[in-house]
C-alpha cells in the first residue's frame, strides 16, 4: 500500500485508527516536508503525544495534526 493510500485511509477512518499508526504515518509524511522548522515542530508534538498515557487523549492530540495529512495529499 502506498503512502498516499495510507494517508487517505486514515483521513477517511480517523476514529478507527490507533494513535500509534497515525503517528507512524505522520513520521513518513514529515520526510516530504521542505521546512526544517515544520519537521522540528512535528517531532516535538509527536514526542509529547507518545508520552501521554490515555489513548483518548492521544487521539485528541492526533486530530489536531490532521491538516498535515491534507497538506501532504494536496502536494501530490
Secondary structure, 3 states (H helix, E strand, C coil): CCHHHHHHHHHHCHHHCCHHHHHHHHHHHHCCCCCHHHHHHHHHHHHHHHHCCCHHHHHHHHHCCHHHHHHHHHCC
